[in-house]
Amino acid sequence: MTSFDSSPTLTAWRALLALAVVFVMLAITGWTAIHHQRDDGNVSLKEAFTTWQHSRFDGRELPDATGRPQEVARFFAGLTPERQNALAKKYPLVVGNLNGAPLPLRLSANRTALATARDTEARRMHDERVSRAGKADADRRMHRFAALLRDKRQVLAFDPDGGGRVAEVFGDLERAERISVVVPGVDTNVVNFERTFLRYSSPVGMATSLYDEERKADPGTKVAVIAWADYTAPAGLGMDAMVGGPAQAGARRLVALTGVLPGSAPVALFCHSYGSVVCGLAARKLPERVTDIAVSGSPGMRADTADDLGAKARVWAMRDADDWIGNVPHLEVGGLGHGSDPVSPEFGARVLSAEKAVGHTGYFVPGTDSIGNFARIGVGAYSELSCADGGATCRDGIASGSPQGSAAPGEEV
């Protein structure tokens, strides 16, 4: 009798079955939280871009909002500061998200867009046509937008449509000598962009923790950290989280961001959970100034090995012993799943210690080895990194303190 135990077809079916079983387990144990996108009456960024493309300003055609940032920069350079501000006030949602627009103008435009979105939600809270649940949602969003308007916060990108997208800067981005970008995972939207409870599971909590830790790690270096929730993340651990579609769209936005960051400071990416899928898909197209990609709690990076990512940057990985993501099959079959386990020896990443971190969302908690390691990568203090094996293997071949974190003479990265 012929045996099919090792046939590719049977192997594929077994892999699909394993994925299905795991995600069913996640759903029935409360790890999956399905949320639906909303239609809230806010103008979407896409709609604002369409209006922009069909408009003129001071008798001139406006630059392509999705075009080359250099052309956008040239357009704004031809305007006086007064006319730049006038344009930003007329099209705040576009200018606030426009790659190539002057950074201070983007920050100012996003304050205007946030104020408009806040007022829209305040009206919804008192609209008799809106359900009780809708009013509660409007209340949460209104308070989030109001919070983002306080204390001269630096909102680099903002779109109130649907679940919403937002990115915030901590530190002086224009003068930074080191830039870090935090890329979060599933269930990231404008409401949970910042949290009081489970603070360090939110993008703002992750970024502020990293910012504080980097300044302690190297007080003499000017650092900036971006909490980057400027992509539409999957809602919960449903089908969207098992496929690469949302990550592909996020990767394009991440590449665009890294291509327009001011100055020439080295950039490090810190990618958590599904955010590591985004970083993996972006890796090949990232600019050379991105020197490091560090992933935590990763379901995979859509690659079999670190070399397959095609990144010029070093790839780091960590997972704490309590993280349930370790029980998820690290494979990709028919578009489902995200590939090999980044902390496995076969993948070839530099594996860091995550001691003292607890659970899937504990990597950015102060006092953990994980946030300490992230900060050292962020400031280029590679010789001080703590490796998962307790030795020095994750640090081999890296010259600490070089501007680009390059290899020492005669060594390979």
C-alpha positions as CSV (number, residue, x, y, z in Angstrom):
1,M,0.0,0.0,0.0
2,T,1.3,3.4,-0.9
3,S,2.1,5.8,1.9
4,F,1.4,9.5,1.6
5,D,2.8,10.5,5.0
6,S,5.6,12.6,3.5
7,S,3.8,14.0,0.4
8,P,3.8,17.8,0.0
9,T,0.0,17.9,-0.2
10,L,-0.4,16.1,3.1
11,T,2.2,18.3,4.7
12,A,0.4,21.4,3.5
13,W,-2.9,20.2,4.8
14,R,-1.4,19.4,8.2
15,A,0.1,22.9,8.4
16,L,-3.3,24.5,7.5
17,L,-5.0,22.3,10.1
18,A,-2.4,23.4,12.7
19,L,-3.0,27.0,11.9
20,A,-6.8,26.6,12.1
21,V,-6.6,24.8,15.5
22,V,-4.4,27.5,17.0
23,F,-6.5,30.4,15.9
24,V,-9.7,28.6,17.1
25,M,-8.0,28.2,20.5
26,L,-7.1,31.9,20.5
27,A,-10.7,32.8,19.7
28,I,-12.3,30.7,22.4
29,T,-9.8,31.7,25.1
30,G,-10.5,35.4,24.6
31,W,-7.3,36.3,22.7
32,T,-9.2,37.3,19.7
33,A,-11.2,40.6,19.8
34,I,-13.0,41.4,16.6
35,H,-13.8,45.0,16.0
36,H,-15.4,46.4,13.0
37,Q,-14.3,49.6,11.2
38,R,-16.7,52.5,11.6
39,D,-18.3,55.2,9.4
40,D,-18.2,58.2,11.7
41,G,-18.8,61.1,9.3
42,N,-15.2,62.2,9.4
43,V,-13.6,63.1,6.1
44,S,-11.0,60.4,5.2
45,L,-7.5,61.1,4.1
46,K,-8.3,59.5,0.7
47,E,-11.2,61.9,0.2
48,A,-9.1,64.9,1.3
49,F,-6.3,63.8,-1.2
50,T,-8.9,63.6,-4.0
51,T,-10.1,67.2,-3.2
52,W,-6.5,68.4,-3.1
53,Q,-5.7,66.8,-6.5
54,H,-8.6,68.7,-8.2
55,S,-7.7,72.1,-6.6
56,R,-5.4,75.0,-7.3
57,F,-3.7,77.4,-4.9
58,D,-2.6,80.9,-5.8
59,G,-3.3,80.0,-9.4
60,R,-0.9,77.0,-9.2
61,E,-1.5,73.3,-9.5
62,L,-0.9,71.5,-6.3
63,P,1.7,68.8,-6.2
64,D,0.7,65.1,-6.4
65,A,0.0,64.1,-2.8
66,T,1.2,60.6,-3.5
67,G,4.1,61.6,-5.7
68,R,7.8,62.1,-5.0
69,P,8.5,63.9,-1.7
70,Q,11.2,66.0,-3.5
71,E,8.6,67.6,-5.8
72,V,6.4,68.3,-2.8
73,A,9.4,69.9,-1.0
74,R,10.1,72.1,-4.0
75,F,6.5,73.3,-4.2
76,F,6.5,74.4,-0.5
77,A,9.9,76.0,-0.9
78,G,8.3,78.3,-3.5
79,L,5.7,79.6,-1.0
80,T,6.2,82.2,1.6
81,P,5.7,81.1,5.2
82,E,2.4,82.9,5.3
83,R,1.1,81.1,2.2
84,Q,2.4,77.8,3.5
85,N,0.3,78.3,6.7
86,A,-2.7,79.4,4.6
87,L,-2.5,76.2,2.5
88,A,-2.2,74.1,5.7
89,K,-5.2,75.7,7.2
90,K,-7.2,75.1,4.0
91,Y,-6.1,71.4,3.6
92,P,-4.9,70.4,7.1
93,L,-5.5,66.6,6.7
94,V,-3.5,66.5,3.5
95,V,-0.6,68.8,4.6
96,G,-0.4,66.9,7.9
97,N,0.2,63.7,6.1
98,L,2.2,65.0,3.1
99,N,5.6,63.5,2.7
100,G,7.9,66.3,1.7
101,A,6.1,69.1,3.5
102,P,8.1,71.0,6.1
103,L,8.0,69.2,9.4
104,P,6.7,72.1,11.5
105,L,4.0,72.7,9.0
106,R,2.9,69.1,9.2
107,L,2.7,69.2,13.0
108,S,0.7,72.4,12.9
109,A,-1.7,71.0,10.2
110,N,-2.4,67.9,12.2
111,R,-3.3,70.1,15.2
112,T,-5.9,71.7,13.0
113,A,-7.1,68.3,11.7
114,L,-7.3,66.9,15.3
115,A,-9.4,69.9,16.4
116,T,-11.8,69.4,13.6
117,A,-12.1,65.7,14.3
118,R,-12.6,66.4,18.1
119,D,-15.5,68.8,17.3
120,T,-17.0,66.2,14.9
121,E,-17.1,63.6,17.7
122,A,-18.5,66.1,20.2
123,R,-21.4,66.7,17.9
124,R,-22.0,63.0,17.4
125,M,-22.2,62.6,21.2
126,H,-25.3,64.8,21.2
127,D,-26.8,63.6,17.9
128,E,-30.2,61.9,18.6
129,R,-29.7,59.8,15.5
130,V,-26.6,58.1,16.9
131,S,-27.1,55.0,19.0
132,R,-26.0,54.7,22.6
133,A,-23.0,52.6,21.6
134,G,-22.1,55.1,18.9
135,K,-22.2,58.0,21.4
136,A,-19.9,56.0,23.7
137,D,-17.5,55.5,20.8
138,A,-17.7,59.2,19.9
139,D,-16.9,60.1,23.6
140,R,-13.8,57.9,23.6
141,R,-12.6,59.3,20.3
142,M,-13.3,62.9,21.3
143,H,-11.3,62.5,24.4
144,R,-8.4,60.8,22.5
145,F,-8.3,63.7,20.0
146,A,-8.4,66.2,22.8
147,A,-5.6,64.5,24.6
148,L,-3.4,64.6,21.4
149,L,-4.0,68.4,21.3
150,R,-2.6,69.0,24.8
151,D,0.9,70.0,25.8
152,K,2.2,70.8,22.3
153,R,2.3,67.1,21.4
154,Q,3.9,66.4,18.0
155,V,1.5,64.5,15.8
156,L,3.3,63.6,12.6
157,A,0.4,61.8,10.9
158,F,-3.3,61.6,11.5
159,D,-6.3,60.1,9.7
160,P,-9.6,59.9,11.7
161,D,-11.4,57.6,9.2
162,G,-12.5,54.2,10.4
163,G,-10.4,53.0,13.3
164,G,-8.0,55.8,12.6
165,R,-4.3,56.1,12.1
166,V,-1.8,58.3,14.0
167,A,2.0,58.8,14.5
168,E,3.6,60.9,17.3
169,V,7.1,62.1,17.8
170,F,8.9,62.3,21.1
171,G,12.0,64.4,21.1
172,D,13.4,66.8,18.5
173,L,13.1,64.9,15.2
174,E,14.9,67.6,13.2
175,R,18.0,67.7,15.4
176,A,18.1,64.0,16.5
177,E,21.4,62.1,16.2
178,R,19.5,58.8,16.5
179,I,15.9,58.1,15.5
180,S,13.8,55.1,16.6
181,V,10.5,54.0,15.2
182,V,8.1,51.8,17.1
183,V,5.8,49.7,14.9
184,P,2.9,48.1,16.9
185,G,0.7,45.1,16.1
186,V,-2.9,44.1,16.0
187,D,-5.8,46.1,17.5
188,T,-3.9,49.4,17.1
189,N,-6.2,52.4,16.4
190,V,-6.7,56.0,17.5
191,V,-8.6,55.1,20.7
192,N,-5.9,52.7,22.1
193,F,-3.0,54.7,20.7
194,E,-2.5,55.6,24.4
195,R,-3.6,53.7,27.5
196,T,-3.6,54.3,31.2
197,F,-4.2,50.6,32.1
198,L,-1.7,48.3,30.3
199,R,0.2,51.5,29.4
200,Y,3.2,49.8,27.8
201,S,1.1,47.7,25.4
202,S,0.1,50.9,23.6
203,P,2.2,52.7,20.9
204,V,2.6,55.8,23.1
205,G,3.6,53.8,26.1
206,M,6.1,51.8,24.1
207,A,7.6,54.9,22.5
208,T,7.9,57.0,25.7
209,S,9.4,54.0,27.6
210,L,12.0,53.6,24.8
211,Y,12.6,57.4,24.7
212,D,13.3,57.5,28.4
213,E,15.5,54.4,28.3
214,E,17.6,55.7,25.4
215,R,18.2,59.0,27.2
216,K,19.4,57.1,30.2
217,A,21.5,54.8,28.1
218,D,23.3,57.7,26.4
219,P,22.6,61.1,27.9
220,G,24.9,62.8,25.5
221,T,23.1,61.7,22.3
222,K,20.0,63.6,21.0
223,V,17.4,61.0,20.3
224,A,13.9,61.0,18.9
225,V,11.3,58.2,19.0
226,I,8.2,57.9,16.8
227,A,5.1,56.0,17.9
228,W,4.1,54.9,14.4
229,A,0.5,53.6,14.3
230,D,0.1,55.0,10.8
231,Y,-1.2,51.9,9.1
232,T,-4.5,50.0,9.3
233,A,-3.6,47.1,11.7
234,P,-5.8,44.0,11.8
235,A,-8.6,44.1,14.3
236,G,-7.9,41.1,16.6
237,L,-6.4,37.8,15.7
238,G,-8.8,36.9,13.0
239,M,-8.2,36.2,9.3
240,D,-6.7,39.6,8.7
241,A,-3.9,38.9,11.2
242,M,-3.1,35.6,9.5
243,V,-2.5,37.1,6.0
244,G,-0.1,39.7,4.7
245,G,-2.5,42.2,3.1
246,P,-2.6,44.7,5.9
247,A,1.1,44.3,6.5
248,Q,1.8,45.0,2.8
249,A,0.0,48.3,2.9
250,G,1.7,49.1,6.2
251,A,5.1,48.3,4.7
252,R,4.6,50.8,1.9
253,R,3.7,53.5,4.4
254,L,6.7,52.6,6.6
255,V,9.1,52.7,3.7
256,A,7.7,56.2,2.8
257,L,8.2,57.4,6.3
258,T,11.8,56.3,6.5
259,G,12.5,57.9,3.2
260,V,11.4,61.4,4.3
261,L,12.8,61.6,7.9
262,P,14.8,64.8,8.3
263,G,18.5,64.8,8.6
264,S,20.8,61.8,8.2
265,A,20.7,60.2,11.6
266,P,20.7,56.4,11.8
267,V,17.2,54.9,12.2
268,A,16.3,51.8,14.1
269,L,12.9,50.0,13.8
270,F,11.3,48.3,16.8
271,C,8.6,46.0,15.6
272,H,6.2,44.2,17.9
273,S,3.9,41.3,17.1
274,Y,2.2,41.8,13.7
275,G,4.3,44.9,13.4
276,S,7.2,42.6,12.7
277,V,5.3,41.4,9.6
278,V,5.1,45.0,8.4
279,C,8.9,45.5,9.0
280,G,9.7,42.2,7.3
281,L,7.9,43.2,4.2
282,A,9.4,46.7,4.2
283,A,12.9,45.5,4.9
284,R,14.1,45.1,1.3
285,K,13.1,48.7,0.3
286,L,14.2,50.6,3.4
287,P,16.9,53.3,2.9
288,E,20.5,52.6,4.0
289,R,20.1,54.9,7.0
290,V,17.9,52.2,8.6
291,T,20.6,50.3,10.4
292,D,18.6,48.0,12.7
293,I,15.3,46.1,12.7
294,A,14.5,44.6,16.1
295,V,11.4,42.4,16.5
296,S,9.7,41.1,19.6
297,G,6.8,38.6,20.0
298,S,7.0,38.0,16.3
299,P,4.6,35.6,14.4
300,G,7.1,35.7,11.6
301,M,8.5,38.2,9.1
302,R,7.3,36.7,5.8
303,A,10.7,35.2,5.2
304,D,12.5,31.8,5.8
305,T,15.7,33.5,7.0
306,A,17.0,36.9,7.9
307,D,19.0,36.9,4.7
308,D,15.8,36.4,2.7
309,L,14.5,39.7,4.0
310,G,17.0,41.5,1.7
311,A,17.6,44.1,4.4
312,K,20.9,46.1,4.6
313,A,20.1,46.5,8.3
314,R,20.9,44.1,11.1
315,V,18.0,41.9,12.2
316,W,17.4,41.4,16.0
317,A,14.8,39.2,17.6
318,M,13.6,38.4,21.1
319,R,10.8,36.4,22.8
320,D,10.1,36.0,26.5
321,A,9.3,32.6,28.0
322,D,5.7,33.6,28.8
323,D,4.7,34.9,25.3
324,W,1.9,32.8,23.8
325,I,3.1,33.7,20.3
326,G,5.6,30.9,20.7
327,N,2.8,28.4,20.5
328,V,1.6,29.7,17.1
329,P,2.9,27.6,14.2
330,H,5.7,29.7,12.5
331,L,5.0,28.9,8.9
332,E,3.4,30.2,5.8
333,V,1.1,28.1,3.6
334,G,-1.1,29.4,0.8
335,G,-0.8,32.9,2.1
336,L,-1.7,32.0,5.7
337,G,0.9,32.5,8.4
338,H,4.0,34.6,8.4
339,G,6.9,32.2,8.0
340,S,9.8,31.1,10.1
341,D,10.3,31.9,13.8
342,P,12.7,34.9,14.0
343,V,14.2,33.6,17.3
344,S,15.0,30.2,15.9
345,P,18.7,29.4,15.1
346,E,17.8,28.6,11.5
347,F,16.4,32.1,10.9
348,G,19.7,33.7,11.6
349,A,18.7,36.8,13.5
350,R,20.8,38.1,16.4
351,V,18.8,36.9,19.4
352,L,18.5,39.2,22.4
353,S,17.6,38.6,26.0
354,A,14.0,39.4,27.1
355,E,14.5,38.5,30.8
356,K,12.0,40.1,33.2
357,A,9.5,40.7,30.4
358,V,6.2,39.0,31.0
359,G,3.7,38.0,28.3
360,H,3.2,39.2,24.8
361,T,2.9,42.8,25.7
362,G,5.7,43.1,28.3
363,Y,8.7,44.0,26.1
364,F,8.6,47.7,26.6
365,V,8.0,47.7,30.4
366,P,10.7,49.6,32.3
367,G,13.2,47.4,34.1
368,T,13.1,44.6,31.6
369,D,16.1,43.3,29.7
370,S,14.1,43.8,26.5
371,I,13.6,47.6,26.8
372,G,17.2,47.9,27.9
373,N,18.4,46.1,24.8
374,F,16.1,48.1,22.6
375,A,17.5,51.3,24.0
376,R,21.1,50.2,23.5
377,I,20.3,49.4,19.9
378,G,18.6,52.8,19.5
379,V,21.7,54.7,20.7
380,G,24.2,52.3,19.0
381,A,25.7,50.9,22.3
382,Y,26.0,47.4,20.8
383,S,28.8,46.2,23.1
384,E,26.4,46.5,26.1
385,L,23.7,44.3,24.6
386,S,22.5,41.3,26.6
387,C,22.2,38.2,24.4
388,A,19.6,35.4,24.9
389,D,22.3,32.8,25.4
390,G,24.1,34.8,28.1
391,G,27.2,35.1,25.9
392,A,28.3,37.5,23.2
393,T,27.0,35.8,20.0
394,C,24.4,38.5,19.3
395,R,27.1,41.2,19.5
396,D,29.8,39.5,17.3
397,G,31.3,41.6,14.6
398,I,29.6,44.9,15.5
399,A,31.7,48.0,16.2
400,S,29.9,49.9,18.9
401,G,29.7,53.6,18.7
402,S,30.1,54.0,14.9
403,P,27.6,56.4,13.3
404,Q,26.0,53.7,11.2
405,G,26.8,50.8,13.6
406,S,29.1,49.3,11.0
407,A,31.4,46.3,11.5
408,A,34.8,46.8,12.9
409,P,37.7,46.7,10.4
410,G,38.2,43.2,9.1
411,E,34.9,41.9,10.5
412,E,31.6,41.2,8.9
413,V,28.2,42.3,10.1
